[in-house]
Amino acid sequence: MLVFAMTAHEYAHAATALHEGDDTAYTLGRVTLNPIPHIDPWMSLLLPTLLWFGSDGRFTFGGAKPVPVNSRKYRKYRRGDILVSSAGVIVNFFLALLFSLVFVLLGLGSLAAPAAAAVLETAQRMMLHGIWLNLILCFFNLIPLPPLDGSGVIQGLFPTTAGRLFDSLAGNPMLSLLGLLVAWRIFGYLFRPAWSALLILLHPGVSYS
């Protein structure tokens, strides 16, 4: 579920960039739902594995290779920047909605076919992980700090002069590192909106679990 969530996130960036006129990701084979071109050895494999086993299966998190874009190729720079930056988090949120629906359908299937209840219960657990991971990816990437998606949205919303200043700050590796360290420190607070969203999405389907 994590690999699919990350792949869909990066695919959304790449496909939206192509739609807005930038073929950079397309030429690199990133407009695909095949996870292999999106996998980063550390962020996609080692980190999730270490977190999973280190927490005895209670938690995992990871990321994929960022999709390269050339904003100068966008037909409309500001619109393209906002759409491409927000595409990943929008897809993650809608995947959480989709998995919530599937969770309910699996519960209905379990009621209709008790013999398959064990298999459908396992599938429901997968959906639960999918909802949670997609919500975490959504809210984490909304942080307006480079290189996270929220910074691109904020930059696109700024007036031109302020946007250039933000872009110059975002290009400073030390500031980016400091921003990510701050984001990691406040990561626990992201569980609050993500957990609230999880409860809201699952509330209608509780009776089907």
URWO-V786596 format. One record per residue. RES is the residue in one small letter. OMEGA is omega in degrees with one decimal (NA if undefined). NEAR is the number of other C-alpha atoms within 8 Angstrom. Layout:
((RES OMEGA NEAR) (RES OMEGA NEAR))
//
This chain:
((m 178.7 8) (l 179.6 10) (v 179.9 8) (f 179.6 8) (a 179.9 13) (m -179.5 11) (t 179.3 13) (a 179.3 12) (h -178.2 13) (e 176.6 15) (y -180.0 13) (a 176.2 12) (h -175.4 14) (a -178.0 15) (a 179.5 10) (t 177.3 11) (a 178.4 15) (l 178.8 12) (h -178.6 7) (e 173.3 10) (g -179.0 9) (d -177.7 13) (d -177.2 8) (t -178.9 10) (a -179.8 15) (y -179.2 11) (t 178.2 7) (l 177.4 6) (g -177.1 8) (r 176.3 13) (v -176.5 9) (t 174.6 7) (l 172.4 7) (n -174.5 7) (p -172.3 10) (i -179.7 5) (p -176.7 7) (h -172.6 12) (i 171.2 11) (d -174.3 10) (p -177.8 7) (w -173.2 7) (m -174.9 13) (s -174.2 13) (l -173.1 11) (l -178.6 9) (l 177.7 11) (p 179.7 12) (t 179.2 9) (l 179.3 8) (l -178.1 11) (w -178.7 12) (f 178.5 8) (g 178.7 7) (s -177.7 9) (d 175.6 7) (g -178.1 8) (r -174.0 6) (f 170.5 8) (t -178.7 10) (f 179.6 9) (g -179.5 11) (g 178.4 8) (a 175.9 12) (k 178.0 9) (p 178.0 6) (v 178.4 9) (p 177.7 6) (v 174.5 9) (n -173.8 8) (s 178.8 9) (r 179.8 5) (k 179.7 8) (y 177.5 13) (r 173.7 7) (k -168.9 7) (y -173.7 10) (r 179.0 8) (r -179.7 8) (g -179.3 13) (d -179.4 13) (i -177.3 13) (l -178.4 10) (v -178.5 13) (s -176.3 12) (s -174.2 13) (a -177.0 12) (g -177.9 16) (v 177.4 14) (i 179.0 9) (v 178.1 11) (n 179.3 15) (f 179.7 11) (f 173.3 8) (l 176.1 12) (a 176.6 13) (l -179.3 10) (l -179.7 8) (f 175.6 12) (s 177.6 14) (l 179.3 8) (v 177.0 10) (f 179.3 14) (v -179.8 11) (l 177.5 8) (l 176.5 13) (g 177.1 14) (l 177.6 9) (g 178.4 10) (s 177.6 13) (l -178.1 8) (a -178.3 6) (a -177.2 8) (p -178.3 7) (a -179.3 6) (a -173.6 8) (a -176.7 11) (a 179.8 7) (v -178.4 7) (l 176.5 12) (e 176.1 12) (t 178.2 8) (a 177.5 9) (q 177.1 13) (r 176.4 8) (m 179.0 9) (m 179.3 12) (l 175.6 11) (h -179.9 9) (g 178.4 14) (i -175.6 14) (w -177.4 12) (l 179.1 12) (n 177.1 14) (l 178.3 14) (i 178.0 11) (l -179.9 10) (c -174.8 13) (f 179.2 12) (f -177.3 9) (n 176.5 11) (l 178.0 11) (i -176.4 11) (p 178.4 12) (l 177.9 13) (p 5.8 12) (p -178.0 7) (l -172.3 11) (d -178.7 16) (g 179.8 14) (s 178.2 13) (g 178.4 14) (v -179.7 14) (i -179.5 10) (q 179.3 12) (g -179.5 12) (l 179.9 9) (f 166.7 9) (p -172.5 7) (t -177.4 6) (t 179.5 7) (a 178.5 9) (g 178.1 12) (r 177.9 9) (l 178.6 8) (f 179.6 9) (d 178.9 9) (s 177.3 8) (l 179.9 8) (a 180.0 12) (g 178.3 7) (n -174.5 8) (p -179.6 7) (m 178.1 6) (l 177.3 9) (s 178.6 13) (l 178.7 8) (l 179.4 8) (g 178.8 10) (l 177.0 10) (l 176.9 8) (v 179.4 8) (a 179.9 10) (w 179.0 8) (r -178.9 7) (i -176.2 8) (f -179.4 9) (g 179.8 8) (y 179.3 7) (l 178.7 11) (f -177.3 9) (r 176.9 8) (p 179.1 9) (a 179.2 12) (w 178.0 9) (s 178.4 8) (a 178.5 9) (l -179.8 11) (l 179.3 8) (i -178.5 8) (l -176.4 10) (l -176.3 9) (h 179.7 7) (p -174.5 7) (g -178.0 12) (v -177.9 7) (s -179.7 5) (y -178.0 9) (s NA 9))
//
